[in-house]
Amino acid sequence: MSQVEPLPDAPRVSSRLARVLLLLLVIVALARGLLYLAVVPPWQHYDEPTHFEYVRLVAERGRLPQPGDYDLEMRRAIADSMQAAGFWELTGGQPPDLASDAAPEIGYSELEHPPLYYAALALPQRLLNLDSVEAQLTLARLSSVLLYAVVVVAAYGLAAELFPGRQGLSLAVAGFVAFLPPLADLMSSVNNDAGAVAVSSLFLWSSVRLLRRGLSPARAGVTLLLAAACVMTKSTAGSIAVVVLFALGLALLPRPWRRWVWGALALLAVIFVPVAFTWTGQAAQWYNGDQSSAPNRWETSSPVGSSVFALSRDGVDHPSALSQELEITAGQRLRGRAVTLGVWLKSADEQGGAVAIRLYDRGSWHWHNVQVSPTWQFYSLTATIDPKAPTVSASIAFPRTGPAQSVYADGIVLVDGAISSGEPPSFDTPQAEAGVWGGQSFDNLLRNGSAERAWPALRPWLGQVRLNRAPAGQVLASLIDWPRTAWVYRPNVTNIVMSFWGRFGWGSPGLPDGWLYLFGPIMAAAVAGAVVGLARGGARRVGQAGAVLGLALVAGWGGAILRIHPVLVLNHLFWPGARYAFVVIAPTALVLCAGLANLLPRRWLLWGACAGLLGMIILEGVALGTVIMPTYHG
């Protein structure tokens, strides 16, 4: 493949000077990593206790642990150190009972993650064999800090490959990576995100190098090896590897072959879609409460319409629980008010059995256990919603214990107000959207209360695959449940942008949202500048490598944004941060630096770079002086 000519207006920096400046940036990154290591107390990085536990289990046992494994004495030592460091005071959690015979709770287990990062950090642990758990943690953090240098070099290498005549731009990209405060915070933590950022940065650099310099056994081998390292480190890096390898394969194919590849992919899609998806088995807007992907909808004669909800205690043929959460503004309008939940129920078995109809508002559960029979009967529950409820969820579920049974439900209705009538409601339509109940007209606050509408769903064999620790079936349902979940995107993107620039680990409030008025325009201007650069001939200059990096950016940032799904507010909604997008920090820094440079006249580029460096130093000072030090050492 042909080399791309340097940009004619690129400011010149000698190769020797560029190497010296790159070395200085690596030293700066290491120094900043050590600074954050020192000022952030033990255990205050995201999930650090359980990531560290994984490392120590590998180090002490000399093998990979299995999900559920733990060492009681190790767990107690970590919990004791967390308490001594004031972990629960800073995070607002409840400390465990260290005198209990049970293993103390130190966080969500990380043992389901791929092992490469933990195995790498276990090597120095085994060599030095330190006794103190705090010293072991410091050593593990130091290992991550060394990976920070790898990220800086990889960012420089990627930019230099893409723009071989613009060493100044490559240094700006490496400098941005070396000075970004949240990245330094992450790369001084014990967290597999640090490993994912390092291996994905190297992989992207190698991929660009392969496209720019041509296919060779050595370049292909290194790229494939790094792709495997991404998969073996974390799913965020693995997804980048899969997307980029696919793009690389297409880019390296001879042009006449590509149409055949696209044709084969289209044929596979035609075959895969009906095999992977079902179009009638899942009732729209309803979620299987036990995270099962079994069908919850059945077409049969019913009191309302022609379809019913189906549940089974074992959760195999049908889910054992079914729920719907109200859209957040609709749920909050019910705060402090009485509501009535009603449903038609029928046992699918001759013996009948017990079923619970429930309302949940996070303040408390309200439920009514009923005995269902083989004939349709209507049951209701009236409750007062907590005045501080974030929203309200209605559900049908089996009690914890009882015989195997199956149940049908239909005409599920939730109304604002207490309905004391013993008569069932009369619905205006088979969709159970409105009607008359107890002599009063009502609108059903629940959507699709009679299961008449279905939505696309993954079949059980695929719906149970875990995406971001949640079943893929629930993630898909949340994605397409736009009327209920669309509200999350604006605060979600705000949080991700703010965590890219100025939010840190557990217990740290981060910079106020007002800083978004500075960061938002900067990022928007950079993206606009990048588009201008592509329109002015940059697309030709970056070629296929630029397209592959663009695809990686979409996968990295899109994956971080969509990580908020499934949106279940009453299930303690998880707001993802930019650390999940740092796997594409190198191309992100390139877009920001090159985009802003494209908006400046050539004679202003040096001053613009100096202003950018000064801005990053000021940001560092603000982060340390107003957030990190007051939070942890105030």
C-alpha positions as CSV (number, residue, x, y, z in Angstrom):
1,M,0.0,0.0,0.0
2,S,1.3,3.5,-0.8
3,Q,2.5,5.9,1.8
4,V,0.5,9.0,2.4
5,E,2.3,12.2,1.7
6,P,2.9,14.6,4.6
7,L,0.5,17.6,4.8
8,P,2.2,20.5,2.9
9,D,1.5,23.0,5.7
10,A,2.6,20.8,8.6
11,P,5.0,22.4,11.1
12,R,8.2,20.5,11.1
13,V,9.6,18.9,14.2
14,S,12.8,16.9,13.8
15,S,12.6,13.1,14.5
16,R,15.3,13.4,17.2
17,L,13.5,16.2,19.0
18,A,10.2,14.3,18.7
19,R,11.7,11.3,20.4
20,V,13.1,13.5,23.2
21,L,9.7,15.2,23.7
22,L,7.9,11.8,23.7
23,L,10.3,10.6,26.4
24,L,9.4,13.6,28.5
25,L,5.7,13.0,28.0
26,V,6.2,9.4,29.1
27,I,8.0,10.6,32.2
28,V,5.2,13.1,32.8
29,A,2.6,10.4,32.5
30,L,4.5,8.1,35.0
31,A,4.9,11.0,37.4
32,R,1.3,11.9,37.3
33,G,0.3,8.2,37.7
34,L,2.5,8.1,40.8
35,L,0.9,11.3,42.1
36,Y,-2.6,9.9,41.7
37,L,-1.4,6.7,43.3
38,A,-0.3,8.7,46.3
39,V,-3.2,11.0,46.8
40,V,-6.1,8.6,46.2
41,P,-6.5,6.5,49.4
42,P,-6.5,2.7,49.2
43,W,-9.7,1.1,47.6
44,Q,-11.2,4.3,46.4
45,H,-11.0,3.5,42.7
46,Y,-13.9,1.8,41.0
47,D,-14.4,-1.8,42.2
48,E,-10.7,-1.8,43.3
49,P,-11.2,-4.2,46.3
50,T,-12.6,-7.0,44.2
51,H,-10.2,-6.4,41.2
52,F,-7.4,-6.6,43.7
53,E,-8.9,-9.8,45.2
54,Y,-8.8,-11.4,41.8
55,V,-5.1,-10.5,41.4
56,R,-4.2,-11.9,44.8
57,L,-6.1,-15.1,44.2
58,V,-4.1,-15.7,41.1
59,A,-0.9,-14.8,42.9
60,E,-1.4,-17.0,45.9
61,R,-2.9,-20.0,44.2
62,G,-0.9,-20.0,41.0
63,R,-4.0,-20.7,38.9
64,L,-7.1,-18.9,37.7
65,P,-10.0,-18.8,40.2
66,Q,-13.5,-19.8,39.3
67,P,-16.6,-17.6,39.9
68,G,-17.6,-17.9,43.5
69,D,-14.0,-18.5,44.8
70,Y,-12.6,-16.5,47.7
71,D,-10.1,-16.8,50.5
72,L,-11.7,-16.0,53.9
73,E,-8.5,-14.6,55.5
74,M,-7.7,-12.5,52.4
75,R,-11.3,-11.2,52.2
76,R,-11.1,-10.2,55.9
77,A,-7.7,-8.5,55.4
78,I,-9.0,-6.5,52.5
79,A,-12.2,-5.5,54.5
80,D,-10.1,-4.6,57.5
81,S,-7.9,-2.4,55.4
82,M,-10.9,-0.8,53.8
83,Q,-12.3,0.1,57.2
84,A,-9.0,1.5,58.3
85,A,-8.8,3.7,55.2
86,G,-12.3,5.1,55.8
87,F,-13.8,3.5,52.7
88,W,-17.3,3.2,53.9
89,E,-17.3,6.7,55.4
90,L,-16.4,8.2,52.0
91,T,-18.8,6.1,49.9
92,G,-21.7,6.1,52.3
93,G,-21.9,2.4,52.5
94,Q,-22.5,0.1,55.5
95,P,-19.3,-1.6,56.8
96,P,-19.5,-5.4,57.2
97,D,-19.3,-7.2,60.5
98,L,-15.6,-8.2,60.6
99,A,-16.3,-10.4,63.7
100,S,-18.8,-12.6,61.7
101,D,-17.8,-16.1,60.6
102,A,-19.2,-15.2,57.1
103,A,-16.9,-13.7,54.5
104,P,-17.3,-9.9,54.6
105,E,-18.9,-8.2,51.6
106,I,-16.3,-6.0,49.7
107,G,-18.1,-5.5,46.4
108,Y,-19.3,-7.2,43.2
109,S,-17.1,-10.2,42.3
110,E,-14.9,-9.6,39.2
111,L,-14.1,-13.3,38.7
112,E,-16.2,-13.6,35.6
113,H,-13.8,-11.2,33.7
114,P,-11.2,-12.5,31.3
115,P,-7.9,-13.2,33.1
116,L,-5.0,-11.6,31.2
117,Y,-4.8,-8.3,33.2
118,Y,-5.0,-10.1,36.6
119,A,-2.5,-12.7,35.6
120,A,-0.1,-10.0,34.5
121,L,-0.4,-8.1,37.8
122,A,0.0,-11.4,39.7
123,L,3.5,-11.9,38.4
124,P,5.2,-9.1,40.4
125,Q,3.0,-10.1,43.4
126,R,4.5,-13.6,43.4
127,L,8.0,-12.3,42.9
128,L,8.1,-9.8,45.7
129,N,5.7,-11.7,48.1
130,L,4.8,-8.7,50.3
131,D,3.0,-9.3,53.6
132,S,1.0,-6.1,54.0
133,V,-2.2,-5.9,52.0
134,E,-1.7,-2.1,51.6
135,A,1.8,-2.8,50.2
136,Q,0.4,-5.4,47.8
137,L,-2.2,-2.9,46.6
138,T,0.5,-0.3,46.0
139,L,2.5,-2.8,44.0
140,A,-0.6,-3.7,41.9
141,R,-1.3,0.0,41.3
142,L,2.3,0.5,40.2
143,S,1.9,-2.2,37.6
144,S,-1.1,-0.2,36.2
145,V,0.9,3.0,36.2
146,L,3.5,1.3,33.9
147,L,0.7,0.6,31.5
148,Y,0.1,4.3,31.4
149,A,3.4,4.8,29.6
150,V,2.3,2.1,27.1
151,V,-0.9,4.1,26.3
152,V,1.1,7.4,25.7
153,V,3.5,5.7,23.4
154,A,0.7,3.9,21.5
155,A,-1.2,7.2,21.1
156,Y,1.9,8.8,19.6
157,G,2.6,5.9,17.3
158,L,-1.0,5.8,16.0
159,A,-1.0,9.5,15.2
160,A,2.5,9.3,13.6
161,E,1.4,6.4,11.4
162,L,-1.7,8.2,10.3
163,F,0.1,11.6,9.7
164,P,3.7,10.8,9.2
165,G,4.7,14.4,8.4
166,R,3.1,15.9,11.5
167,Q,5.2,15.1,14.5
168,G,3.8,18.1,16.2
169,L,0.3,16.6,16.0
170,S,1.6,13.3,17.2
171,L,3.2,14.9,20.2
172,A,-0.1,16.9,20.9
173,V,-2.0,13.6,20.9
174,A,0.5,11.9,23.3
175,G,0.5,15.0,25.4
176,F,-3.3,15.1,25.7
177,V,-3.2,11.4,26.8
178,A,-0.4,12.1,29.3
179,F,-2.2,15.1,30.9
180,L,-5.9,14.0,31.1
181,P,-6.7,13.8,34.8
182,P,-9.4,11.0,34.8
183,L,-7.2,8.9,32.6
184,A,-4.2,9.3,35.1
185,D,-6.6,8.4,37.9
186,L,-7.8,5.2,36.1
187,M,-4.3,4.2,35.1
188,S,-3.1,4.3,38.7
189,S,-5.9,2.0,39.9
190,V,-6.2,-1.8,40.2
191,N,-8.9,-2.2,37.6
192,N,-9.0,-4.2,34.3
193,D,-10.1,-1.0,32.5
194,A,-6.4,0.0,32.8
195,G,-5.3,-3.2,31.0
196,A,-8.1,-2.8,28.4
197,V,-6.9,0.8,27.6
198,A,-3.3,-0.4,27.2
199,V,-4.0,-3.4,25.0
200,S,-6.6,-1.7,22.8
201,S,-4.3,1.3,22.2
202,L,-1.6,-1.0,21.1
203,F,-4.0,-3.0,18.9
204,L,-5.3,0.1,17.2
205,W,-1.8,1.4,16.6
206,S,-0.8,-2.0,15.1
207,S,-4.0,-2.0,12.9
208,V,-3.2,1.4,11.5
209,R,0.4,0.4,10.9
210,L,-0.8,-2.7,9.0
211,L,-3.1,-0.7,6.7
212,R,-0.6,2.0,6.1
213,R,2.5,-0.1,5.5
214,G,0.9,-3.2,3.9
215,L,0.2,-6.7,4.8
216,S,3.1,-8.8,6.1
217,P,3.3,-11.9,8.2
218,A,4.9,-10.0,11.1
219,R,2.4,-7.1,11.1
220,A,-0.5,-9.5,10.7
221,G,0.8,-11.7,13.5
222,V,1.3,-8.9,15.9
223,T,-2.2,-7.4,15.2
224,L,-3.8,-10.8,15.7
225,L,-1.9,-11.4,18.9
226,L,-3.0,-8.0,20.3
227,A,-6.6,-8.7,19.2
228,A,-6.4,-11.9,21.3
229,A,-5.0,-9.9,24.2
230,C,-8.0,-7.5,23.9
231,V,-10.4,-10.3,24.1
232,M,-8.6,-11.9,27.0
233,T,-8.5,-8.6,29.0
234,K,-12.1,-7.1,29.0
235,S,-15.2,-7.1,26.9
236,T,-14.8,-3.4,26.1
237,A,-11.5,-4.0,24.5
238,G,-12.7,-7.3,22.9
239,S,-15.6,-5.5,21.2
240,I,-13.1,-3.0,19.6
241,A,-10.9,-5.9,18.5
242,V,-13.9,-7.7,16.8
243,V,-15.1,-4.6,15.0
244,V,-11.7,-3.6,13.8
245,L,-10.7,-7.1,12.7
246,F,-13.8,-7.2,10.6
247,A,-13.0,-3.9,9.1
248,L,-9.4,-4.9,8.5
249,G,-10.5,-8.1,6.8
250,L,-12.7,-6.1,4.4
251,A,-10.0,-3.4,3.8
252,L,-7.3,-6.0,2.9
253,L,-9.5,-8.0,0.6
254,P,-9.0,-7.4,-3.2
255,R,-11.8,-5.1,-4.3
256,P,-13.6,-7.7,-6.6
257,W,-13.9,-10.1,-3.6
258,R,-15.7,-7.6,-1.4
259,R,-19.0,-7.8,-3.1
260,W,-19.0,-11.5,-2.6
261,V,-18.2,-11.0,1.1
262,W,-21.1,-8.5,1.5
263,G,-23.4,-10.9,-0.4
264,A,-22.4,-13.8,2.0
265,L,-23.0,-11.5,5.0
266,A,-26.4,-10.6,3.7
267,L,-27.3,-14.2,3.3
268,L,-26.1,-15.0,6.8
269,A,-28.2,-12.2,8.1
270,V,-31.3,-13.6,6.3
271,I,-30.6,-17.0,7.9
272,F,-29.6,-15.6,11.4
273,V,-32.5,-13.2,12.0
274,P,-35.3,-15.8,12.1
275,V,-33.1,-18.2,14.1
276,A,-32.1,-15.6,16.7
277,F,-35.3,-13.6,17.0
278,T,-38.9,-14.3,17.9
279,W,-41.6,-11.9,17.0
280,T,-44.6,-13.1,19.0
281,G,-43.3,-14.6,22.2
282,Q,-42.6,-11.5,24.2
283,A,-45.3,-9.0,25.3
284,A,-44.1,-5.5,24.5
285,Q,-43.2,-3.2,27.4
286,W,-43.1,-6.1,29.9
287,Y,-39.9,-7.5,31.4
288,N,-39.2,-11.0,32.7
289,G,-38.5,-10.2,36.3
290,D,-36.2,-13.2,36.9
291,Q,-34.1,-12.2,33.9
292,S,-35.3,-15.3,32.0
293,S,-35.6,-15.1,28.2
294,A,-38.4,-17.6,28.1
295,P,-41.6,-16.4,26.2
296,N,-44.0,-14.5,28.4
297,R,-46.9,-14.2,25.9
298,W,-49.4,-16.8,24.8
299,E,-52.3,-16.6,22.4
300,T,-55.5,-18.2,23.8
301,S,-59.0,-17.3,24.8
302,S,-59.0,-14.6,27.5
303,P,-61.1,-12.0,29.3
304,V,-59.5,-9.2,27.3
305,G,-58.4,-9.6,23.7
306,S,-56.9,-12.8,22.4
307,S,-53.5,-13.0,24.1
308,V,-52.4,-13.5,27.7
309,F,-49.3,-13.4,29.8
310,A,-47.8,-16.8,30.7
311,L,-45.7,-17.6,33.8
312,S,-44.3,-20.8,35.2
313,R,-42.6,-21.3,38.6
314,D,-39.6,-23.1,37.2
315,G,-38.8,-20.2,34.8
316,V,-38.2,-22.7,31.9
317,D,-41.2,-22.7,29.7
318,H,-42.2,-19.2,30.8
319,P,-40.7,-16.7,33.2
320,S,-41.5,-17.0,36.9
321,A,-42.0,-13.2,37.3
322,L,-43.3,-10.4,35.1
323,S,-43.0,-6.7,35.6
324,Q,-43.4,-3.3,34.1
325,E,-41.8,-0.1,35.4
326,L,-43.6,3.2,34.7
327,E,-41.9,5.9,32.8
328,I,-40.2,8.0,35.4
329,T,-42.4,11.1,35.2
330,A,-45.5,9.0,35.2
331,G,-44.3,7.2,38.3
332,Q,-43.3,10.3,40.1
333,R,-46.8,11.8,39.6
334,L,-48.1,9.0,41.9
335,R,-45.9,10.0,44.9
336,G,-47.9,9.9,48.1
337,R,-51.1,8.9,46.2
338,A,-53.2,5.7,46.5
339,V,-53.2,3.5,43.5
340,T,-55.0,0.3,42.6
341,L,-53.5,-2.6,40.7
342,G,-55.7,-5.3,39.2
343,V,-55.4,-8.4,37.1
344,W,-57.3,-11.4,35.7
345,L,-55.6,-14.7,36.7
346,K,-56.1,-18.3,35.9
347,S,-54.1,-21.4,36.7
348,A,-53.0,-23.4,33.7
349,D,-53.0,-26.5,36.0
350,E,-56.0,-28.3,37.6
351,Q,-54.6,-27.9,41.1
352,G,-54.3,-24.1,41.1
353,G,-51.8,-22.4,43.4
354,A,-50.6,-19.1,44.9
355,V,-49.5,-16.0,43.0
356,A,-48.5,-12.6,44.3
357,I,-49.6,-9.3,42.6
358,R,-47.1,-6.6,43.7
359,L,-46.2,-2.9,43.6
360,Y,-42.7,-1.6,44.3
361,D,-41.6,2.0,44.8
362,R,-38.2,1.4,46.3
363,G,-39.5,2.6,49.6
364,S,-41.3,-0.8,50.1
365,W,-43.1,-3.7,48.5
366,H,-46.8,-3.8,48.5
367,W,-48.2,-7.3,47.6
368,H,-51.3,-9.4,47.8
369,N,-51.0,-13.2,47.7
370,V,-53.9,-14.9,46.0
371,Q,-55.0,-18.4,45.3
372,V,-55.7,-18.9,41.6
373,S,-58.0,-21.6,40.2
374,P,-58.5,-23.1,36.7
375,T,-61.1,-20.5,35.9
376,W,-60.5,-16.8,35.3
377,Q,-60.9,-14.5,38.4
378,F,-60.1,-10.9,38.9
379,Y,-57.9,-9.7,41.8
380,S,-56.8,-6.3,43.0
381,L,-54.5,-4.5,45.4
382,T,-54.6,-0.9,46.7
383,A,-51.6,0.8,48.1
384,T,-50.1,4.2,48.8
385,I,-47.0,5.1,47.0
386,D,-43.9,6.4,48.9
387,P,-43.7,10.2,48.7
388,K,-40.1,9.9,47.5
389,A,-40.6,7.1,45.0
390,P,-38.3,7.5,41.9
391,T,-41.1,5.6,40.0
392,V,-43.4,2.6,40.4
393,S,-43.2,-1.0,39.2
394,A,-46.1,-3.4,38.9
395,S,-45.4,-7.2,38.8
396,I,-46.9,-10.6,38.9
397,A,-44.8,-13.3,40.5
398,F,-44.8,-16.6,42.3
399,P,-44.0,-16.8,46.1
400,R,-40.6,-18.1,46.9
401,T,-41.8,-21.6,47.7
402,G,-44.5,-23.8,46.4
403,P,-45.3,-26.6,44.0
404,A,-44.6,-26.4,40.2
405,Q,-47.3,-24.6,38.4
406,S,-48.2,-22.4,35.4
407,V,-50.4,-19.3,35.4
408,Y,-52.0,-17.1,32.8
409,A,-52.6,-13.4,33.5
410,D,-54.6,-10.8,31.5
411,G,-56.0,-7.3,31.7
412,I,-53.3,-6.0,34.1
413,V,-54.4,-2.5,35.1
414,L,-53.0,0.2,37.3
415,V,-55.1,3.3,38.1
416,D,-54.5,6.5,40.1
417,G,-56.9,6.2,43.1
418,A,-58.4,3.7,45.4
419,I,-61.0,1.4,43.7
420,S,-63.0,-0.5,46.3
421,S,-65.5,-2.1,43.9
422,G,-65.5,-5.8,43.9
423,E,-66.4,-5.8,40.2
424,P,-63.7,-6.1,37.5
425,P,-63.1,-3.2,35.2
426,S,-64.7,-2.9,31.8
427,F,-62.2,-2.0,29.1
428,D,-63.0,0.1,26.1
429,T,-60.7,-1.9,23.8
430,P,-58.9,-5.3,23.7
431,Q,-55.7,-3.4,24.4
432,A,-56.9,-2.6,27.9
433,E,-55.9,1.1,27.6
434,A,-58.9,2.7,29.3
435,G,-62.3,1.9,30.6
436,V,-64.7,2.1,33.5
437,W,-64.0,0.7,37.0
438,G,-66.1,1.1,40.1
439,G,-68.3,3.6,38.2
440,Q,-65.3,5.8,37.3
441,S,-63.6,6.3,34.0
442,F,-59.9,5.5,34.0
443,D,-56.7,5.4,31.9
444,N,-54.5,2.4,32.4
445,L,-51.1,3.6,33.6
446,L,-49.6,0.3,32.4
447,R,-48.9,-0.2,28.7
448,N,-50.0,-3.3,26.8
449,G,-52.0,-4.6,29.8
450,S,-53.6,-7.4,27.8
451,A,-50.5,-8.7,26.0
452,E,-52.0,-7.9,22.6
453,R,-48.8,-6.4,21.3
454,A,-45.5,-8.3,20.9
455,W,-42.1,-6.9,20.2
456,P,-38.9,-8.4,18.8
457,A,-37.0,-10.5,21.3
458,L,-34.0,-12.8,21.3
459,R,-34.7,-16.5,21.6
460,P,-33.8,-18.0,25.0
461,W,-30.5,-19.5,23.8
462,L,-29.2,-16.1,22.9
463,G,-31.2,-13.9,25.2
464,Q,-29.4,-15.3,28.3
465,V,-26.0,-14.3,27.0
466,R,-24.6,-11.7,29.3
467,L,-24.0,-8.1,28.1
468,N,-22.6,-5.8,30.7
469,R,-23.7,-8.2,33.4
470,A,-27.2,-8.3,32.2
471,P,-29.0,-10.7,29.9
472,A,-28.9,-9.7,26.3
473,G,-32.7,-10.1,26.1
474,Q,-33.3,-7.5,28.7
475,V,-30.8,-5.1,27.1
476,L,-32.6,-5.4,23.8
477,A,-36.0,-4.9,25.4
478,S,-34.7,-1.7,27.1
479,L,-33.2,-0.4,23.9
480,I,-36.5,-0.6,22.0
481,D,-38.6,0.6,24.9
482,W,-38.1,4.1,23.7
483,P,-41.0,5.9,25.4
484,R,-39.8,4.7,28.8
485,T,-36.1,4.8,28.4
486,A,-35.4,7.8,26.1
487,W,-35.0,10.2,29.0
488,V,-31.7,8.6,30.1
489,Y,-29.6,9.6,27.1
490,R,-29.2,13.3,27.9
491,P,-28.0,12.8,31.5
492,N,-26.1,9.8,30.4
493,V,-24.1,11.6,27.8
494,T,-23.6,14.5,30.2
495,N,-22.2,12.2,32.8
496,I,-19.9,10.5,30.2
497,V,-18.5,13.8,28.9
498,M,-18.0,15.1,32.5
499,S,-16.3,11.8,33.6
500,F,-14.0,12.1,30.5
501,W,-12.7,15.5,31.8
502,G,-13.2,15.7,35.5
503,R,-14.8,12.8,37.4
504,F,-12.9,10.2,39.4
505,G,-13.3,7.2,41.6
506,W,-15.7,6.2,44.4
507,G,-16.5,8.9,46.9
508,S,-15.3,11.7,44.6
509,P,-18.0,14.2,43.5
510,G,-16.0,15.3,40.4
511,L,-16.1,18.7,38.8
512,P,-19.6,20.3,38.8
513,D,-21.8,19.9,35.8
514,G,-21.3,23.6,35.0
515,W,-18.0,22.7,33.5
516,L,-19.9,21.1,30.7
517,Y,-20.4,24.6,29.3
518,L,-16.7,24.6,28.7
519,F,-16.0,21.0,27.7
520,G,-19.1,20.6,25.5
521,P,-18.2,23.4,23.1
522,I,-14.5,22.3,23.0
523,M,-15.5,18.7,22.0
524,A,-18.2,20.0,19.5
525,A,-15.6,22.4,17.9
526,A,-13.1,19.6,17.7
527,V,-15.5,17.2,16.0
528,A,-16.5,20.0,13.6
529,G,-12.9,20.7,12.8
530,A,-12.3,17.0,12.1
531,V,-15.2,17.0,9.7
532,V,-13.8,20.1,8.0
533,G,-10.4,18.4,7.7
534,L,-12.0,15.3,6.1
535,A,-13.9,17.5,3.7
536,R,-10.8,19.4,2.7
537,G,-9.0,16.2,1.6
538,G,-8.3,14.6,4.9
539,A,-10.4,11.6,4.0
540,R,-8.0,10.8,1.1
541,R,-5.0,11.3,3.3
542,V,-6.1,9.0,6.1
543,G,-7.7,6.5,3.7
544,Q,-8.8,3.1,5.0
545,A,-7.0,3.5,8.3
546,G,-9.1,6.6,9.1
547,A,-12.3,4.7,8.3
548,V,-11.3,1.8,10.6
549,L,-10.5,4.2,13.4
550,G,-13.8,5.9,12.9
551,L,-15.5,2.6,13.2
552,A,-13.6,1.9,16.4
553,L,-14.7,5.3,17.8
554,V,-18.3,4.6,17.1
555,A,-18.0,1.2,18.8
556,G,-16.1,2.5,21.8
557,W,-18.2,5.6,22.5
558,G,-21.5,3.9,21.4
559,G,-20.8,1.0,23.7
560,A,-20.2,3.3,26.6
561,I,-23.4,5.3,26.0
562,L,-25.5,2.1,25.5
563,R,-24.0,0.5,28.6
564,I,-26.8,2.1,30.7
565,H,-29.2,-0.5,29.4
566,P,-31.3,-2.2,30.7
567,V,-32.8,0.9,32.2
568,L,-34.6,-0.2,35.4
569,V,-34.6,2.7,37.7
570,L,-35.9,0.8,40.7
571,N,-33.0,-1.7,40.2
572,H,-30.4,1.0,41.1
573,L,-29.8,2.3,37.6
574,F,-26.0,2.2,36.7
575,W,-24.7,5.4,35.1
576,P,-21.6,4.4,33.0
577,G,-18.6,6.7,32.9
578,A,-16.0,7.5,30.2
579,R,-13.7,4.8,31.5
580,Y,-15.6,2.4,29.3
581,A,-14.7,4.5,26.2
582,F,-11.0,5.0,27.2
583,V,-10.3,1.9,25.1
584,V,-10.4,4.3,22.2
585,I,-8.6,7.2,24.0
586,A,-5.8,7.3,21.2
587,P,-8.2,8.0,18.3
588,T,-10.3,10.2,20.5
589,A,-7.3,12.3,21.4
590,L,-6.4,12.4,17.7
591,V,-9.8,13.7,16.7
592,L,-9.8,16.4,19.5
593,C,-6.2,17.6,18.7
594,A,-6.5,17.4,14.9
595,G,-10.0,18.8,14.8
596,L,-9.0,21.9,16.9
597,A,-5.8,22.3,14.8
598,N,-7.9,22.4,11.6
599,L,-9.8,25.4,12.9
600,L,-6.6,27.4,13.5
601,P,-4.4,29.2,10.9
602,R,-1.0,27.6,10.5
603,R,0.8,30.5,12.2
604,W,-1.3,30.0,15.3
605,L,-0.7,26.2,15.7
606,L,2.2,26.5,18.1
607,W,0.3,29.0,20.3
608,G,-2.7,26.8,20.1
609,A,-0.7,23.8,21.3
610,C,0.8,25.9,24.2
611,A,-2.7,27.1,25.1
612,G,-4.0,23.5,25.1
613,L,-1.1,22.4,27.4
614,L,-1.7,25.3,29.7
615,G,-5.4,24.4,29.8
616,M,-4.6,20.8,30.7
617,I,-2.3,21.9,33.5
618,I,-5.0,24.2,34.9
619,L,-7.5,21.4,34.7
620,E,-5.1,19.2,36.7
621,G,-4.7,21.8,39.3
622,V,-8.5,22.4,39.6
623,A,-9.1,18.6,39.8
624,L,-6.5,18.1,42.5
625,G,-7.2,21.3,44.4
626,T,-11.0,21.4,44.4
627,V,-12.0,17.7,44.1
628,I,-9.5,15.1,44.9
629,M,-7.6,16.6,47.9
630,P,-10.7,18.1,49.6
631,T,-12.5,14.8,49.2
632,Y,-9.9,12.5,50.4
633,H,-7.6,14.7,52.6
634,G,-9.8,17.6,53.6
